[in-house]
Amino acid sequence: MHKALKKRGYNVKSCASAEEALRAASSRQYDIVISDIGMPETNGYELIERLRLLPHMSDVPAIALSGYVTRRDVEAALAAGFDAHIAKPTDPATLIEEIERRLQRK
């Protein structure tokens, strides 16, 4: 996915953990957040809730990219602060389409 986004012209910052993402976001503004839900130590729900507490990240569009795909999972992602939920595995074109839709709304 990283390669497909870079090929499309996006400047991509990948983080190996939620803690790394929080450190990166604490000192820089990002245009969009894409996160998995199932991660070790800090899950995606906790990550987005903590990101939303940062004033400069409170309204940044966020997409959950997850293998958890029941209606309840989607509702939980939206309730936690994500703006969209995309089921994994996904086609890069689907993700890019959603990214562009979210950035246009911003």
MMTF fields as JSON, N, C-alpha, C and O atoms, coordinates in Angstrom:
{
  "mmtfVersion": "1.0.0",
  "mmtfProducer": "UNKNOWN",
  "numBonds": 423,
  "numAtoms": 424,
  "numGroups": 106,
  "numChains": 1,
  "numModels": 1,
  "chainsPerModel": [1],
  "groupsPerChain": [106],
  "chainIdList": ["A"],
  "bondAtomList": [4, 2, 8, 6, 12, 10, 16, 14, 20, 18, 24, 22, 28, 26, 32, 30, 36, 34, 40, 38, 44, 42, 48, 46, 52, 50, 56, 54, 60, 58, 64, 62, 68, 66, 72, 70, 76, 74, 80, 78, 84, 82, 88, 86, 92, 90, 96, 94, 100, 98, 104, 102, 108, 106, 112, 110, 116, 114, 120, 118, 124, 122, 128, 126, 132, 130, 136, 134, 140, 138, 144, 142, 148, 146, 152, 150, 156, 154, 160, 158, 164, 162, 168, 166, 172, 170, 176, 174, 180, 178, 184, 182, 188, 186, 192, 190, 196, 194, 200, 198, 204, 202, 208, 206, 212, 210, 216, 214, 220, 218, 224, 222, 228, 226, 232, 230, 236, 234, 240, 238, 244, 242, 248, 246, 252, 250, 256, 254, 260, 258, 264, 262, 268, 266, 272, 270, 276, 274, 280, 278, 284, 282, 288, 286, 292, 290, 296, 294, 300, 298, 304, 302, 308, 306, 312, 310, 316, 314, 320, 318, 324, 322, 328, 326, 332, 330, 336, 334, 340, 338, 344, 342, 348, 346, 352, 350, 356, 354, 360, 358, 364, 362, 368, 366, 372, 370, 376, 374, 380, 378, 384, 382, 388, 386, 392, 390, 396, 394, 400, 398, 404, 402, 408, 406, 412, 410, 416, 414, 420, 418],
  "bondOrderList": [1, 1, 1, 1, 1, 1, 1, 1, 1, 1, 1, 1, 1, 1, 1, 1, 1, 1, 1, 1, 1, 1, 1, 1, 1, 1, 1, 1, 1, 1, 1, 1, 1, 1, 1, 1, 1, 1, 1, 1, 1, 1, 1, 1, 1, 1, 1, 1, 1, 1, 1, 1, 1, 1, 1, 1, 1, 1, 1, 1, 1, 1, 1, 1, 1, 1, 1, 1, 1, 1, 1, 1, 1, 1, 1, 1, 1, 1, 1, 1, 1, 1, 1, 1, 1, 1, 1, 1, 1, 1, 1, 1, 1, 1, 1, 1, 1, 1, 1, 1, 1, 1, 1, 1, 1],
  "groupList": [{"groupName": "MET", "atomNameList": ["N", "CA", "C", "O"], "elementList": ["N", "C", "C", "O"], "formalChargeList": [0, 0, 0, 0], "bondAtomList": [1, 0, 2, 1, 3, 2], "bondOrderList": [1, 1, 2], "singleLetterCode": "M", "chemCompType": "L-PEPTIDE LINKING"}, {"groupName": "HIS", "atomNameList": ["N", "CA", "C", "O"], "elementList": ["N", "C", "C", "O"], "formalChargeList": [0, 0, 0, 0], "bondAtomList": [1, 0, 2, 1, 3, 2], "bondOrderList": [1, 1, 2], "singleLetterCode": "H", "chemCompType": "L-PEPTIDE LINKING"}, {"groupName": "LYS", "atomNameList": ["N", "CA", "C", "O"], "elementList": ["N", "C", "C", "O"], "formalChargeList": [0, 0, 0, 0], "bondAtomList": [1, 0, 2, 1, 3, 2], "bondOrderList": [1, 1, 2], "singleLetterCode": "K", "chemCompType": "L-PEPTIDE LINKING"}, {"groupName": "ALA", "atomNameList": ["N", "CA", "C", "O"], "elementList": ["N", "C", "C", "O"], "formalChargeList": [0, 0, 0, 0], "bondAtomList": [1, 0, 2, 1, 3, 2], "bondOrderList": [1, 1, 2], "singleLetterCode": "A", "chemCompType": "L-PEPTIDE LINKING"}, {"groupName": "LEU", "atomNameList": ["N", "CA", "C", "O"], "elementList": ["N", "C", "C", "O"], "formalChargeList": [0, 0, 0, 0], "bondAtomList": [1, 0, 2, 1, 3, 2], "bondOrderList": [1, 1, 2], "singleLetterCode": "L", "chemCompType": "L-PEPTIDE LINKING"}, {"groupName": "ARG", "atomNameList": ["N", "CA", "C", "O"], "elementList": ["N", "C", "C", "O"], "formalChargeList": [0, 0, 0, 0], "bondAtomList": [1, 0, 2, 1, 3, 2], "bondOrderList": [1, 1, 2], "singleLetterCode": "R", "chemCompType": "L-PEPTIDE LINKING"}, {"groupName": "GLY", "atomNameList": ["N", "CA", "C", "O"], "elementList": ["N", "C", "C", "O"], "formalChargeList": [0, 0, 0, 0], "bondAtomList": [1, 0, 2, 1, 3, 2], "bondOrderList": [1, 1, 2], "singleLetterCode": "G", "chemCompType": "PEPTIDE LINKING"}, {"groupName": "TYR", "atomNameList": ["N", "CA", "C", "O"], "elementList": ["N", "C", "C", "O"], "formalChargeList": [0, 0, 0, 0], "bondAtomList": [1, 0, 2, 1, 3, 2], "bondOrderList": [1, 1, 2], "singleLetterCode": "Y", "chemCompType": "L-PEPTIDE LINKING"}, {"groupName": "ASN", "atomNameList": ["N", "CA", "C", "O"], "elementList": ["N", "C", "C", "O"], "formalChargeList": [0, 0, 0, 0], "bondAtomList": [1, 0, 2, 1, 3, 2], "bondOrderList": [1, 1, 2], "singleLetterCode": "N", "chemCompType": "L-PEPTIDE LINKING"}, {"groupName": "VAL", "atomNameList": ["N", "CA", "C", "O"], "elementList": ["N", "C", "C", "O"], "formalChargeList": [0, 0, 0, 0], "bondAtomList": [1, 0, 2, 1, 3, 2], "bondOrderList": [1, 1, 2], "singleLetterCode": "V", "chemCompType": "L-PEPTIDE LINKING"}, {"groupName": "SER", "atomNameList": ["N", "CA", "C", "O"], "elementList": ["N", "C", "C", "O"], "formalChargeList": [0, 0, 0, 0], "bondAtomList": [1, 0, 2, 1, 3, 2], "bondOrderList": [1, 1, 2], "singleLetterCode": "S", "chemCompType": "L-PEPTIDE LINKING"}, {"groupName": "CYS", "atomNameList": ["N", "CA", "C", "O"], "elementList": ["N", "C", "C", "O"], "formalChargeList": [0, 0, 0, 0], "bondAtomList": [1, 0, 2, 1, 3, 2], "bondOrderList": [1, 1, 2], "singleLetterCode": "C", "chemCompType": "L-PEPTIDE LINKING"}, {"groupName": "GLU", "atomNameList": ["N", "CA", "C", "O"], "elementList": ["N", "C", "C", "O"], "formalChargeList": [0, 0, 0, 0], "bondAtomList": [1, 0, 2, 1, 3, 2], "bondOrderList": [1, 1, 2], "singleLetterCode": "E", "chemCompType": "L-PEPTIDE LINKING"}, {"groupName": "GLN", "atomNameList": ["N", "CA", "C", "O"], "elementList": ["N", "C", "C", "O"], "formalChargeList": [0, 0, 0, 0], "bondAtomList": [1, 0, 2, 1, 3, 2], "bondOrderList": [1, 1, 2], "singleLetterCode": "Q", "chemCompType": "L-PEPTIDE LINKING"}, {"groupName": "ASP", "atomNameList": ["N", "CA", "C", "O"], "elementList": ["N", "C", "C", "O"], "formalChargeList": [0, 0, 0, 0], "bondAtomList": [1, 0, 2, 1, 3, 2], "bondOrderList": [1, 1, 2], "singleLetterCode": "D", "chemCompType": "L-PEPTIDE LINKING"}, {"groupName": "ILE", "atomNameList": ["N", "CA", "C", "O"], "elementList": ["N", "C", "C", "O"], "formalChargeList": [0, 0, 0, 0], "bondAtomList": [1, 0, 2, 1, 3, 2], "bondOrderList": [1, 1, 2], "singleLetterCode": "I", "chemCompType": "L-PEPTIDE LINKING"}, {"groupName": "PRO", "atomNameList": ["N", "CA", "C", "O"], "elementList": ["N", "C", "C", "O"], "formalChargeList": [0, 0, 0, 0], "bondAtomList": [1, 0, 2, 1, 3, 2], "bondOrderList": [1, 1, 2], "singleLetterCode": "P", "chemCompType": "L-PEPTIDE LINKING"}, {"groupName": "THR", "atomNameList": ["N", "CA", "C", "O"], "elementList": ["N", "C", "C", "O"], "formalChargeList": [0, 0, 0, 0], "bondAtomList": [1, 0, 2, 1, 3, 2], "bondOrderList": [1, 1, 2], "singleLetterCode": "T", "chemCompType": "L-PEPTIDE LINKING"}, {"groupName": "PHE", "atomNameList": ["N", "CA", "C", "O"], "elementList": ["N", "C", "C", "O"], "formalChargeList": [0, 0, 0, 0], "bondAtomList": [1, 0, 2, 1, 3, 2], "bondOrderList": [1, 1, 2], "singleLetterCode": "F", "chemCompType": "L-PEPTIDE LINKING"}],
  "groupTypeList": [0, 1, 2, 3, 4, 2, 2, 5, 6, 7, 8, 9, 2, 10, 11, 3, 10, 3, 12, 12, 3, 4, 5, 3, 3, 10, 10, 5, 13, 7, 14, 15, 9, 15, 10, 14, 15, 6, 0, 16, 12, 17, 8, 6, 7, 12, 4, 15, 12, 5, 4, 5, 4, 4, 16, 1, 0, 10, 14, 9, 16, 3, 15, 3, 4, 10, 6, 7, 9, 17, 5, 5, 14, 9, 12, 3, 3, 4, 3, 3, 6, 18, 14, 3, 1, 15, 3, 2, 16, 17, 14, 16, 3, 17, 4, 15, 12, 12, 15, 12, 5, 5, 4, 13, 5, 2],
  "groupIdList": [1, 2, 3, 4, 5, 6, 7, 8, 9, 10, 11, 12, 13, 14, 15, 16, 17, 18, 19, 20, 21, 22, 23, 24, 25, 26, 27, 28, 29, 30, 31, 32, 33, 34, 35, 36, 37, 38, 39, 40, 41, 42, 43, 44, 45, 46, 47, 48, 49, 50, 51, 52, 53, 54, 55, 56, 57, 58, 59, 60, 61, 62, 63, 64, 65, 66, 67, 68, 69, 70, 71, 72, 73, 74, 75, 76, 77, 78, 79, 80, 81, 82, 83, 84, 85, 86, 87, 88, 89, 90, 91, 92, 93, 94, 95, 96, 97, 98, 99, 100, 101, 102, 103, 104, 105, 106],
  "secStructList": [7, 2, 2, 2, 2, 2, 2, 6, 6, 7, 7, 7, 7, 7, 7, 1, 1, 2, 2, 2, 2, 2, 2, 2, 2, 2, 1, 1, 7, 7, 1, 7, 3, 3, 3, 7, 1, 7, 7, 1, 1, 1, 7, 2, 2, 2, 2, 2, 2, 2, 2, 2, 6, 1, 4, 4, 4, 6, 6, 1, 7, 3, 3, 3, 3, 3, 1, 7, 7, 1, 2, 2, 2, 2, 2, 2, 2, 2, 2, 2, 6, 7, 1, 3, 3, 3, 3, 1, 1, 7, 7, 2, 2, 2, 2, 2, 2, 2, 2, 2, 2, 2, 2, 2, 2, 7],
  "xCoordList": [0.822, 0.0, 0.872, 0.592, 1.918, 2.852, 3.376, 3.406, 3.782, 4.333, 3.282, 3.588, 2.063, 0.988, 0.677, 0.404, 0.717, 0.454, 1.575, 1.317, 2.819, 3.953, 3.919, 4.216, 3.556, 3.466, 2.406, 2.537, 1.381, 0.294, 0.716, 0.008, 1.873, 2.38, 2.239, 2.579, 1.746, 1.596, 2.927, 3.726, 3.16, 4.299, 3.835, 2.959, 4.406, 3.908, 4.873, 6.08, 4.332, 5.1, 4.512, 3.362, 5.292, 4.84, 5.389, 6.533, 4.578, 4.989, 4.802, 3.828, 5.729, 5.701, 4.787, 4.485, 4.345, 3.485, 2.637, 2.896, 1.633, 0.801, 1.625, 1.442, 2.519, 3.366, 4.24, 4.412, 4.787, 5.59, 4.724, 5.162, 3.506, 2.591, 2.255, 2.189, 2.045, 1.747, 2.929, 2.751, 4.129, 5.326, 5.441, 5.726, 5.219, 5.313, 4.256, 4.542, 3.049, 1.949, 2.079, 1.499, 2.826, 2.947, 3.753, 3.634, 4.566, 5.434, 5.214, 5.957, 4.206, 4.0, 2.529, 1.796, 2.11, 0.75, 0.697, 1.582, -0.309, -0.525, -1.869, -2.772, -1.996, -3.236, -4.268, -5.469, -3.807, -4.718, -4.014, -2.787, -4.809, -4.291, -4.943, -6.154, -4.121, -4.621, -4.048, -2.832, -4.911, -4.443, -5.194, -6.385, -4.464, -5.078, -5.759, -5.431, -6.682, -7.316, -6.544, -6.223, -6.243, -5.564, -4.063, -3.379, -3.557, -2.116, -1.723, -2.549, -0.478, -0.049, 0.046, 0.289, -0.14, -0.016, -1.11, -1.955, -1.126, -2.152, -2.899, -2.304, -4.21, -4.962, -5.35, -5.133, -5.919, -6.28, -7.33, -7.32, -8.247, -9.254, -8.58, -8.895, -7.655, -6.934, -6.071, -5.986, -5.438, -4.6, -5.407, -4.999, -6.54, -7.298, -7.855, -7.922, -8.254, -8.744, -7.642, -7.9, -6.432, -5.31, -4.887, -4.52, -4.935, -4.624, -5.622, -5.243, -6.878, -7.924, -7.752, -8.313, -6.991, -6.722, -5.675, -5.577, -4.898, -3.91, -4.646, -5.292, -4.564, -5.348, -5.166, -6.138, -3.959, -3.725, -4.131, -4.077, -4.531, -4.965, -6.453, -6.972, -7.132, -8.52, -9.48, -10.481, -9.181, -10.097, -9.438, -9.984, -8.282, -7.603, -8.385, -8.678, -8.728, -9.447, -8.662, -7.436, -9.389, -8.753, -9.536, -10.764, -8.792, -9.38, -8.882, -7.676, -9.8, -9.451, -9.349, -10.276, -8.238, -8.008, -7.879, -6.858, -8.904, -8.953, -9.556, -10.391, -9.104, -9.685, -10.937, -11.671, -11.186, -12.413, -13.506, -13.49, -14.464, -15.362, -16.855, -17.669, -17.228, -18.658, -19.228, -18.484, -20.527, -21.172, -20.787, -20.582, -20.693, -20.296, -18.868, -18.584, -17.971, -16.585, -16.52, -15.788, -17.288, -17.316, -17.864, -17.303, -18.945, -19.524, -18.543, -18.465, -17.797, -16.809, -15.697, -15.237, -15.263, -14.213, -14.706, -13.983, -15.917, -16.479, -16.698, -16.443, -17.169, -17.393, -16.086, -16.058, -15.012, -13.713, -13.112, -12.259, -13.543, -13.019, -12.547, -12.098, -12.643, -12.303, -13.441, -14.597, -13.105, -14.102, -14.602, -15.666, -13.829, -14.194, -13.55, -12.588, -14.081, -13.572, -13.496, -14.469, -12.333, -12.153, -11.692, -10.767, -12.338, -12.008, -10.723, -10.476, -9.907, -8.705, -9.056, -9.929, -8.427, -7.497, -8.267, -9.429, -7.612, -8.256, -7.366, -6.144, -7.99, -7.292, -6.746, -7.469, -5.502, -4.961, -5.848, -5.944, -6.487, -7.347, -8.521, -8.944, -9.041, -10.144, -9.686, -10.388, -8.512, -7.979, -7.688, -8.021, -7.086, -6.769, -8.043, -8.08, -9.073, -10.355, -10.911, -11.399, -10.835, -11.336, -10.469, -10.995, -9.157, -8.252, -8.633, -8.775, -8.795, -9.115, -10.475, -10.655, -11.426, -12.752, -12.634, -13.231, -11.872, -11.709, -10.946, -11.292, -9.926, -9.147, -9.953, -9.766, -10.843, -11.698, -12.679, -13.019, -13.137, -14.097, -13.442, -14.104, -12.147, -11.403, -11.338, -10.752],
  "yCoordList": [-1.186, 0.0, 1.258, 2.225, 1.224, 2.346, 2.73, 3.904, 1.721, 1.947, 2.553, 3.457, 2.063, 2.579, 4.038, 4.827, 4.394, 5.781, 6.705, 7.808, 6.254, 7.063, 7.234, 8.312, 6.17, 6.231, 7.248, 7.897, 7.373, 8.33, 9.776, 10.726, 9.929, 11.263, 11.699, 12.833, 10.822, 11.164, 11.05, 10.159, 11.956, 11.873, 11.041, 11.474, 9.859, 8.889, 8.737, 8.597, 8.766, 8.486, 7.226, 7.225, 6.145, 4.895, 4.791, 5.162, 4.292, 4.112, 2.649, 2.015, 2.123, 0.716, 0.44, -0.717, 1.484, 1.294, 2.539, 3.596, 2.398, 3.547, 4.593, 5.792, 4.148, 5.091, 5.905, 7.109, 5.26, 5.983, 6.992, 8.109, 6.596, 7.507, 8.713, 9.838, 8.491, 9.596, 10.547, 11.764, 9.992, 10.845, 11.686, 12.882, 11.057, 11.775, 12.873, 13.987, 12.562, 13.525, 14.654, 15.725, 14.423, 15.467, 16.663, 17.762, 16.45, 17.538, 17.943, 18.763, 17.376, 17.675, 17.557, 16.752, 18.362, 18.302, 17.308, 17.308, 16.482, 15.539, 15.835, 16.364, 15.491, 15.742, 14.654, 14.91, 13.432, 12.304, 11.242, 11.144, 10.45, 9.335, 8.062, 8.008, 7.043, 5.718, 4.76, 4.689, 4.032, 3.147, 1.827, 1.759, 0.795, -0.499, -0.407, 0.471, -1.287, -1.356, -2.317, -1.989, -3.505, -4.525, -4.335, -4.716, -3.742, -3.537, -3.963, -3.917, -4.373, -4.746, -3.523, -2.409, -3.732, -2.725, -1.668, -1.63, -0.821, 0.217, -0.029, -0.001, -0.272, -0.555, 0.738, 1.838, 0.582, 1.734, 2.631, 3.842, 2.049, 2.864, 3.818, 5.006, 3.276, 4.105, 5.142, 6.291, 4.733, 5.658, 6.855, 7.997, 6.618, 7.738, 8.615, 9.834, 8.018, 8.819, 9.739, 10.9, 9.232, 10.048, 11.088, 12.207, 10.726, 11.702, 12.858, 14.014, 12.545, 13.571, 14.565, 15.66, 14.202, 15.112, 16.169, 17.195, 15.918, 16.895, 17.959, 17.628, 19.233, 20.271, 20.292, 20.479, 20.108, 20.169, 18.882, 18.825, 17.859, 16.592, 16.326, 15.297, 17.234, 16.982, 16.817, 16.109, 17.461, 17.356, 16.796, 16.924, 16.185, 15.552, 14.298, 13.473, 14.131, 12.925, 11.66, 11.619, 10.638, 9.388, 8.202, 8.152, 7.252, 6.045, 4.835, 4.656, 4.006, 2.723, 1.707, 1.554, 1.023, -0.031, -1.306, -1.527, -2.158, -3.235, -4.53, -4.54, -5.612, -6.923, -7.163, -8.121, -6.306, -6.379, -5.671, -4.447, -6.446, -5.885, -6.035, -5.761, -6.463, -6.536, -5.13, -4.161, -5.028, -3.722, -3.11, -1.9, -3.936, -3.466, -2.909, -1.898, -3.58, -3.104, -1.746, -0.853, -1.602, -0.337, 0.768, 1.862, 0.485, 1.472, 1.851, 3.017, 0.879, 1.155, 2.053, 2.946, 1.824, 2.661, 4.097, 5.044, 4.255, 5.594, 6.293, 7.49, 5.542, 6.117, 6.532, 7.497, 5.816, 6.14, 7.403, 8.031, 7.787, 9.008, 8.88, 9.859, 7.684, 7.529, 8.101, 8.105, 8.578, 9.123, 8.089, 8.253, 7.024, 5.972, 4.668, 4.665, 3.577, 2.239, 1.485, 1.43, 0.904, 0.095, -1.293, -1.433, -2.303, -3.686, -4.131, -3.809, -4.883, -5.505, -6.931, -7.525, -7.485, -6.806, -5.886, -6.137, -4.831, -3.881, -3.596, -3.732, -3.215, -2.812, -1.396, -0.545, -1.124, 0.23, 1.313, 2.412, 1.02, 2.015, 2.398, 3.554, 1.448, 1.722, 2.665, 3.615, 2.4, 3.265, 4.66, 5.654, 4.748, 6.041, 6.835, 8.048, 6.157, 6.823, 7.415, 8.545, 6.654, 7.142, 8.283, 9.25, 8.182, 9.266, 10.549, 11.601, 10.467, 11.659, 12.235, 13.452, 11.362, 11.827, 12.584, 13.648, 12.036, 12.668, 13.983, 14.95, 14.032, 15.266, 16.368, 17.547, 15.999, 17.0, 17.612, 18.789, 16.832, 17.321, 18.25, 19.069, 18.105, 18.89, 20.285, 21.122],
  "zCoordList": [0.0, 0.0, 0.0, -0.709, 0.798, 0.894, -0.489, -0.858, -1.235, -2.576, -3.511, -4.289, -3.435, -4.293, -3.975, -4.879, -2.706, -2.313, -2.777, -3.258, -2.631, -3.081, -4.597, -5.112, -5.308, -6.766, -7.193, -8.231, -6.398, -6.687, -6.359, -6.695, -5.703, -5.404, -3.965, -3.626, -3.116, -1.71, -0.981, -1.267, -0.039, 0.859, 2.047, 2.795, 2.232, 3.2, 4.365, 4.17, 5.573, 6.784, 7.385, 7.826, 7.407, 8.005, 9.417, 9.681, 10.304, 11.686, 12.066, 11.662, 12.836, 13.224, 14.409, 14.699, 15.097, 16.27, 16.491, 15.914, 17.324, 17.676, 18.416, 18.208, 19.266, 20.011, 19.063, 19.256, 18.048, 17.061, 16.305, 16.029, 15.974, 15.278, 16.151, 15.654, 17.43, 18.339, 18.473, 18.522, 18.531, 18.599, 17.321, 17.383, 16.173, 14.898, 14.825, 14.387, 15.25, 15.157, 16.179, 15.998, 17.237, 18.257, 17.765, 18.308, 16.746, 16.29, 14.83, 14.291, 14.204, 12.787, 12.418, 12.992, 11.462, 10.939, 9.78, 8.924, 9.748, 8.646, 8.009, 8.656, 6.736, 6.006, 6.206, 6.119, 6.475, 6.658, 7.49, 7.486, 8.202, 9.001, 8.48, 8.267, 8.28, 7.919, 8.951, 9.132, 9.62, 10.683, 10.683, 10.38, 11.029, 11.3, 12.665, 13.464, 12.927, 14.248, 15.135, 16.277, 14.615, 15.415, 15.409, 14.459, 16.479, 16.631, 18.041, 18.953, 18.229, 19.574, 20.49, 20.026, 21.738, 22.795, 22.738, 23.631, 21.737, 21.607, 20.304, 19.228, 20.4, 19.17, 18.454, 18.962, 17.284, 16.461, 17.088, 16.867, 17.876, 18.552, 19.535, 19.586, 20.307, 21.282, 20.569, 21.001, 19.484, 18.73, 18.246, 18.459, 17.601, 17.048, 18.16, 18.006, 19.271, 20.396, 20.918, 21.236, 21.006, 21.491, 20.452, 20.81, 19.178, 18.132, 18.153, 17.967, 18.376, 18.38, 19.529, 19.484, 20.544, 21.66, 21.314, 21.987, 20.271, 19.823, 19.012, 18.018, 19.416, 18.727, 17.206, 16.473, 16.734, 15.288, 14.564, 13.336, 15.303, 14.693, 14.922, 14.489, 15.591, 15.98, 14.807, 14.917, 13.692, 12.555, 11.292, 10.196, 11.445, 10.311, 9.918, 10.784, 8.648, 8.235, 8.601, 8.489, 9.038, 9.451, 8.903, 8.975, 8.355, 7.774, 8.535, 8.703, 8.994, 9.599, 8.477, 7.681, 8.416, 7.422, 8.225, 8.876, 8.19, 9.169, 8.645, 7.74, 9.245, 8.977, 9.808, 9.563, 10.783, 11.583, 10.8, 10.67, 10.275, 9.265, 9.538, 8.657, 10.735, 11.004, 11.136, 11.285, 11.082, 11.242, 12.585, 12.689, 13.589, 14.923, 14.912, 15.555, 14.171, 14.054, 13.361, 13.788, 12.297, 11.564, 12.468, 12.524, 13.166, 14.081, 15.189, 15.573, 15.702, 16.755, 16.237, 16.949, 15.005, 14.408, 14.239, 14.548, 13.755, 13.565, 14.912, 15.048, 15.892, 17.223, 17.889, 18.653, 17.606, 18.197, 17.606, 18.234, 16.404, 15.798, 14.367, 13.77, 13.808, 12.39, 11.547, 11.97, 10.363, 9.449, 8.451, 7.854, 8.274, 7.32, 7.759, 8.527, 7.271, 7.561, 6.243, 5.491, 5.967, 4.76, 5.188, 5.989, 4.652, 4.995, 4.304, 3.142, 5.056, 4.489, 4.113, 4.745, 3.136, 2.236, 1.294, 0.974, 0.862, -0.037, -1.229, -1.173, -2.264, -3.474, -3.251, -2.733, -3.626, -3.449, -4.065, -3.519, -5.176, -5.82, -4.916, -4.909, -4.165, -3.245, -2.142, -1.796, -1.596, -0.551, -1.097, -0.451, -2.251, -2.856, -3.129, -2.923, -3.588, -3.835, -2.54, -2.53, -1.451, -0.163, 0.368, 0.919, 0.21, 0.62, -0.109, 0.515, -1.408, -2.195, -1.826, -1.804, -1.536, -1.114, 0.221, 0.389, 1.154, 2.474, 2.372, 3.051, 1.543, 1.41, 0.726, 1.028, -0.186, -0.84, 0.147, 0.03, 1.114, 2.107, 3.126, 3.763, 3.259, 4.239, 3.799, 4.484]
}
